[in-house]
């Protein structure tokens, strides 16, 4: 039943040494045993990449990786993934299910787990995964009914992924360099009559030509009223006016690891109200960064962010979160598991990569301001990975 792909092309597109992957699997198995789990059903593409290097968008279809508590890894997937598994991952035990809409592939998953000794055991499941849709979840629970006890273990691998190893930090730094270079290009190119899509093109070109990848989330590039959206949308055809506000939030990815920044840019002389909003956004971000050190809860960054705006009478103009963690992620988002918001008491640790940001809106006048930077939590505090000046940018 195993497919070892002996005849498939063999290459080494893995981004880390084998010892790095072995250590990640070992630490995951330690957590499995601590929780009394016999194995783990992995549906998050981020987890598959982290544990084995397996790099794919195949999670748009049914697939599952089974990690037994002794470290054995087996993957159930579709035939188009065979060569990618061989080229990018450490996985040797690969099972292929047929593309047959009349059949439930979770039954073959059940057969695979049974063959590997999982019958009657307690299995963790990554329920919080883009690859496990509600429909697929029902398919898995139907197949596993009476076969094994299932328990939510969505946080198991993601908790390990929060703290980056030295080898991962090398890749994050490169993503930060690419993102910073894109800002420099933006400052050179932005001008009246330039379209939003043209700004995106020159920044994306800088990242791609520098060795970067597609990011897992869509960018924010909006001028005029589009600057108020602070969301990812598909038009990007508006042209910059002679006196205009441009809100930009982009990310760069390097071998799936992300770094990003957010910045309001003003073409022509900004209104005094816009200048004041930008000053408050910078003050808010600096207040958050003052809390960015080991041992502080993630919520402390949000509280510091909110206090600045609330004291200025702008509580309704701010957001209810002030950022999130970044890492090696896949579409649809580069947000990675650790929100900076009310109630999140997760303690910061060295090696975490965060994207604190501060946005504020004056809806009455149609003004906005925002800043955000990627930082690495260090032993003493933080290191800025997207090293862009915080002062107001006027072109």
C-alpha positions as semicolon CSV with decimal commas, in nm:
position;residue;x (nm);y (nm);z (nm)
1;X;0,000;0,000;0,000
2;X;0,298;0,233;0,057
3;X;0,432;0,430;-0,236
4;X;0,802;0,504;-0,194
5;X;0,836;0,672;-0,534
6;X;1,160;0,498;-0,621
7;X;1,116;0,590;-0,987
8;X;1,021;0,952;-0,924
9;X;1,278;1,229;-0,977
10;X;1,473;1,284;-0,657
11;X;1,592;1,627;-0,559
12;X;1,651;1,832;-0,250
13;X;1,420;2,130;-0,240
14;X;1,394;2,117;0,136
15;X;1,482;2,445;0,304
16;X;1,634;2,298;0,622
17;X;1,876;2,026;0,723
18;X;1,732;1,683;0,802
19;X;1,833;1,726;1,166
20;X;1,603;2,031;1,191
21;X;1,302;1,832;1,071
22;X;1,391;1,539;1,299
23;X;1,402;1,770;1,599
24;X;1,062;1,919;1,513
25;X;0,906;1,573;1,486
26;X;1,072;1,467;1,813
27;X;0,934;1,766;2,004
28;X;0,589;1,714;1,856
29;X;0,592;1,350;1,963
30;X;0,690;1,456;2,315
31;X;0,379;1,673;2,330
32;X;0,168;1,386;2,194
33;X;0,282;1,157;2,472
34;X;0,232;1,428;2,734
35;X;-0,131;1,458;2,622
36;X;-0,184;1,084;2,612
37;X;-0,228;1,078;2,234
38;X;-0,126;0,782;2,019
39;X;-0,103;0,987;1,700
40;X;-0,196;1,308;1,528
41;X;-0,406;1,368;1,214
42;X;-0,254;1,673;1,048
43;X;-0,463;1,883;0,808
44;X;-0,287;2,219;0,838
45;X;-0,051;2,275;0,545
46;X;0,162;2,488;0,775
47;X;0,216;2,187;1,001
48;X;0,301;1,958;0,710
49;X;0,558;2,208;0,585
50;X;0,702;2,262;0,933
51;X;0,742;1,895;1,019
52;X;0,860;1,757;0,685
53;X;0,917;2,038;0,432
54;X;0,622;1,921;0,222
55;X;0,535;2,226;0,011
56;X;0,207;2,224;-0,179
57;X;-0,129;2,387;-0,233
58;X;-0,278;2,038;-0,231
59;X;-0,473;2,119;0,084
60;X;-0,743;2,254;-0,147
61;X;-0,830;1,884;-0,184
62;X;-0,854;1,618;0,083
63;X;-0,520;1,515;0,227
64;X;-0,396;1,414;0,570
65;X;-0,062;1,342;0,729
66;X;-0,058;1,095;1,018
67;X;0,213;1,132;1,279
68;X;0,241;0,833;1,511
69;X;0,364;0,901;1,863
70;X;0,687;0,713;1,790
71;X;0,768;0,952;1,504
72;X;0,652;0,754;1,200
73;X;0,501;0,982;0,934
74;X;0,255;0,873;0,665
75;X;0,078;1,092;0,410
76;X;-0,251;1,028;0,231
77;X;-0,289;1,252;-0,073
78;X;-0,377;1,269;-0,443
79;X;-0,157;1,153;-0,730
80;X;-0,058;1,505;-0,846
81;X;0,136;1,546;-0,521
82;X;0,368;1,246;-0,565
83;X;0,662;1,425;-0,721
84;X;0,631;1,725;-0,493
85;X;0,642;1,502;-0,187
86;X;0,962;1,344;-0,312
87;X;1,125;1,674;-0,406
88;X;1,034;1,889;-0,106
89;X;0,977;1,666;0,195
90;X;1,123;1,401;0,424
91;X;0,813;1,181;0,386
92;X;0,874;0,825;0,264
93;X;0,541;0,659;0,346
94;X;0,295;0,801;0,093
95;X;-0,052;0,661;0,020
96;X;-0,256;0,768;-0,283
97;X;-0,632;0,771;-0,298
98;X;-0,825;0,766;-0,623
99;X;-1,010;1,076;-0,742
100;X;-1,357;0,925;-0,725
101;X;-1,639;1,153;-0,615
102;X;-1,845;0,849;-0,515
103;X;-1,598;0,751;-0,244
104;X;-1,498;0,897;0,090
105;X;-1,113;0,916;0,101
106;X;-1,131;0,928;0,480
107;X;-1,205;0,554;0,471
108;X;-0,862;0,501;0,315
109;X;-0,720;0,729;0,585
110;X;-0,881;0,499;0,839
111;X;-0,723;0,196;0,667
112;X;-0,383;0,365;0,675
113;X;-0,407;0,445;1,046
114;X;-0,527;0,092;1,117
115;X;-0,229;-0,055;0,934
116;X;-0,001;0,167;1,142
117;X;-0,150;0,043;1,469
118;X;-0,385;0,329;1,549
119;X;-0,709;0,131;1,585
120;X;-0,866;0,182;1,926
121;X;-0,625;0,459;2,013
122;X;-0,669;0,824;2,102
123;X;-0,585;1,048;1,809
124;X;-0,535;1,422;1,803
125;X;-0,694;1,611;1,515
126;X;-0,602;1,950;1,368
127;X;-0,960;2,076;1,345
128;X;-0,849;2,437;1,304
129;X;-0,710;2,400;0,952
130;X;-0,804;2,537;0,611
131;X;-0,756;2,186;0,475
132;X;-1,027;2,041;0,699
133;X;-1,349;2,197;0,578
134;X;-1,673;2,118;0,763
135;X;-1,763;1,871;0,488
136;X;-1,428;1,693;0,513
137;X;-1,453;1,695;0,891
138;X;-1,782;1,506;0,869
139;X;-1,617;1,262;0,628
140;X;-1,334;1,195;0,874
141;X;-1,560;1,160;1,178
142;X;-1,789;0,926;0,986
143;X;-1,497;0,705;0,884
144;X;-1,339;0,711;1,230
145;X;-1,661;0,643;1,421
146;X;-1,602;0,345;1,653
147;X;-1,246;0,314;1,524
148;X;-1,058;0,562;1,744
149;X;-1,119;0,839;1,995
150;X;-1,066;1,183;1,843
151;X;-0,949;1,487;2,039
152;X;-0,888;1,845;1,930
153;X;-0,512;1,904;1,905
154;X;-0,520;2,206;1,676
155;X;-0,275;2,396;1,896
156;X;-0,012;2,127;1,925
157;X;0,212;2,195;1,626
158;X;0,111;2,560;1,600
159;X;0,243;2,620;1,954
160;X;0,584;2,489;1,848
161;X;0,579;2,695;1,529
162;X;0,539;3,021;1,723
163;X;0,903;3,020;1,836
164;X;1,140;3,024;1,540
165;X;1,466;2,831;1,538
166;X;1,792;3,002;1,439
167;X;1,758;2,847;1,092
168;X;1,405;2,985;1,055
169;X;1,512;3,330;1,171
170;X;1,761;3,344;0,884
171;X;1,469;3,309;0,640
172;X;1,252;3,561;0,826
173;X;1,535;3,814;0,814
174;X;1,555;3,769;0,437
175;X;1,179;3,824;0,407
176;X;1,223;4,141;0,612
177;X;1,500;4,262;0,382
178;X;1,283;4,207;0,075
179;X;0,986;4,386;0,231
180;X;1,206;4,680;0,331
181;X;1,344;4,706;-0,022
182;X;0,988;4,720;-0,155
183;X;0,922;5,026;0,064
184;X;1,224;5,203;-0,084
185;X;1,089;5,138;-0,434
186;X;0,747;5,267;-0,329
187;X;0,898;5,597;-0,212
188;X;1,077;5,641;-0,543
189;X;0,779;5,558;-0,762
190;X;0,476;5,703;-0,586
191;X;0,346;6,023;-0,748
192;X;0,027;6,183;-0,880
193;X;-0,140;5,990;-1,166
194;X;0,029;5,662;-1,069
195;X;-0,229;5,387;-1,034
196;X;-0,259;5,159;-0,733
197;X;-0,186;4,856;-0,950
198;X;0,137;5,019;-1,074
199;X;0,256;5,063;-0,716
200;X;0,184;4,698;-0,653
201;X;0,370;4,598;-0,968
202;X;0,694;4,779;-0,888
203;X;0,701;4,654;-0,529
204;X;0,619;4,297;-0,629
205;X;0,886;4,308;-0,899
206;X;1,143;4,415;-0,641
207;X;1,050;4,120;-0,419
208;X;1,038;3,862;-0,698
209;X;1,364;3,978;-0,854
210;X;1,521;3,968;-0,509
211;X;1,437;3,600;-0,472
212;X;1,107;3,627;-0,288
213;X;0,786;3,429;-0,332
214;X;0,414;3,497;-0,354
215;X;0,279;3,593;-0,014
216;X;-0,002;3,397;0,146
217;X;-0,225;3,702;0,174
218;X;-0,328;3,978;-0,063
219;X;-0,184;4,326;-0,021
220;X;-0,352;4,649;0,080
221;X;-0,274;4,933;-0,163
222;X;-0,541;5,201;-0,168
223;X;-0,552;5,574;-0,230
224;X;-0,821;5,830;-0,157
225;X;-1,136;5,659;-0,026
226;X;-0,977;5,319;-0,093
227;X;-0,731;5,398;0,187
228;X;-1,016;5,362;0,437
229;X;-1,087;5,002;0,346
230;X;-0,789;4,842;0,524
231;X;-0,885;4,524;0,346
232;X;-0,767;4,328;0,048
233;X;-0,969;4,401;-0,264
234;X;-0,929;4,343;-0,634
235;X;-0,975;4,677;-0,814
236;X;-0,645;4,862;-0,761
237;X;-0,705;5,083;-1,064
238;X;-0,758;5,419;-0,898
239;X;-0,498;5,685;-0,976
240;X;-0,330;5,893;-0,708
241;X;-0,447;6,254;-0,692
242;X;-0,208;6,552;-0,661
243;X;-0,302;6,570;-0,293
244;X;-0,390;6,225;-0,165
245;X;-0,353;5,964;0,108
246;X;-0,227;5,617;0,023
247;X;-0,258;5,329;0,266
248;X;-0,018;5,041;0,204
249;X;0,020;4,709;0,384
250;X;0,234;4,451;0,211
251;X;0,427;4,139;0,295
252;X;0,726;3,964;0,147
253;X;0,770;3,588;0,160
254;X;1,096;3,398;0,144
255;X;1,067;3,018;0,136
256;X;0,717;3,065;0,286
257;X;0,839;3,279;0,580
258;X;0,675;3,622;0,593
259;X;0,758;3,974;0,700
260;X;0,543;4,279;0,642
261;X;0,492;4,647;0,702
262;X;0,210;4,900;0,694
263;X;0,248;5,269;0,622
264;X;0,034;5,567;0,530
265;X;0,198;5,772;0,257
266;X;0,083;6,123;0,171
267;X;0,120;6,275;-0,174
268;X;0,121;6,652;-0,154
269;X;0,085;6,840;0,172
270;X;-0,137;6,642;0,413
271;X;-0,418;6,802;0,609
272;X;-0,325;6,891;0,971
273;X;-0,577;6,630;1,086
274;X;-0,396;6,362;0,886
275;X;-0,066;6,465;1,041
276;X;-0,218;6,438;1,388
277;X;-0,366;6,095;1,313
278;X;-0,028;5,974;1,192
279;X;0,141;6,105;1,506
280;X;-0,109;5,911;1,717
281;X;-0,059;5,595;1,511
282;X;0,318;5,617;1,563
283;X;0,271;5,684;1,935
284;X;0,040;5,384;1,957
285;X;0,285;5,154;1,778
286;X;0,572;5,271;1,996
287;X;0,363;5,205;2,305
288;X;0,299;4,851;2,182
289;X;0,666;4,794;2,108
290;X;0,755;4,907;2,461
291;X;0,560;4,602;2,582
292;X;0,730;4,369;2,333
293;X;0,965;4,168;2,552
294;X;0,982;3,814;2,690
295;X;0,727;3,730;2,956
296;X;0,477;4,000;2,863
297;X;0,134;3,873;2,754
298;X;0,030;3,932;2,394
299;X;-0,269;4,134;2,522
300;X;-0,031;4,390;2,676
301;X;0,065;4,511;2,330
302;X;-0,301;4,563;2,244
303;X;-0,375;4,745;2,570
304;X;-0,086;4,987;2,511
305;X;-0,205;5,043;2,153
306;X;-0,565;5,107;2,257
307;X;-0,478;5,339;2,543
308;X;-0,315;5,595;2,313
309;X;-0,617;5,620;2,085
310;X;-0,872;5,605;2,367
311;X;-0,700;5,887;2,555
312;X;-0,719;6,094;2,236
313;X;-1,095;6,032;2,208
314;X;-1,058;5,795;1,913
315;X;-1,179;5,467;2,060
316;X;-1,436;5,424;1,782
317;X;-1,170;5,506;1,524
318;X;-0,925;5,232;1,623
319;X;-0,937;4,858;1,569
320;X;-0,999;4,590;1,832
321;X;-0,673;4,410;1,760
322;X;-0,323;4,546;1,709
323;X;-0,150;4,279;1,505
324;X;-0,060;3,912;1,504
325;X;0,227;3,669;1,464
326;X;0,395;3,584;1,134
327;X;0,560;3,268;1,009
328;X;0,560;3,014;0,728
329;X;0,198;3,022;0,612
330;X;-0,013;2,936;0,310
331;X;-0,311;3,107;0,145
332;X;-0,556;3,249;0,229
333;X;-0,364;3,450;0,492
334;X;-0,023;3,537;0,630
335;X;-0,174;3,583;0,977
336;X;-0,026;3,309;1,190
337;X;-0,202;3,210;1,505
338;X;-0,118;3,463;1,778
339;X;-0,350;3,765;1,776
340;X;-0,253;4,076;1,968
341;X;-0,590;4,141;2,124
342;X;-0,794;4,148;2,444
343;X;-0,775;3,831;2,651
344;X;-0,468;3,675;2,489
345;X;-0,244;3,595;2,786
346;X;0,012;3,399;2,583
347;X;0,353;3,504;2,712
348;X;0,599;3,636;2,455
349;X;0,917;3,433;2,410
350;X;1,243;3,497;2,228
351;X;1,214;3,374;1,871
352;X;0,856;3,485;1,815
353;X;0,793;3,700;1,506
354;X;0,518;3,961;1,545
355;X;0,350;4,218;1,324
356;X;0,227;4,492;1,562
357;X;0,035;4,767;1,386
358;X;-0,180;5,071;1,460
359;X;-0,460;5,200;1,235
360;X;-0,691;5,490;1,309
361;X;-0,979;5,641;1,112
362;X;-1,158;5,973;1,099
363;X;-1,470;5,870;0,910
364;X;-1,624;6,218;0,924
365;X;-1,342;6,365;0,714
366;X;-1,243;6,048;0,527
367;X;-0,892;6,046;0,675
368;X;-0,682;5,754;0,795
369;X;-0,334;5,675;0,923
370;X;-0,159;5,349;0,990
371;X;0,182;5,203;1,067
372;X;0,298;4,848;1,123
373;X;0,633;4,670;1,142
374;X;0,764;4,316;1,173
375;X;0,970;4,247;1,484
376;X;1,159;3,954;1,630
377;X;1,124;3,904;2,006
378;X;1,474;3,882;2,157
379;X;1,611;3,808;2,504
380;X;1,613;4,180;2,588
381;X;1,316;4,306;2,389
382;X;1,275;4,312;2,014
383;X;1,460;4,359;1,687
384;X;1,303;4,548;1,398
385;X;1,301;4,330;1,085
386;X;1,131;4,579;0,850
387;X;1,350;4,877;0,925
388;X;1,142;5,162;0,784
389;X;1,132;5,511;0,939
390;X;0,822;5,574;1,147
391;X;0,800;5,946;1,073
392;X;0,535;6,062;0,833
393;X;0,608;5,985;0,467
394;X;0,527;6,274;0,233
395;X;0,604;6,270;-0,139
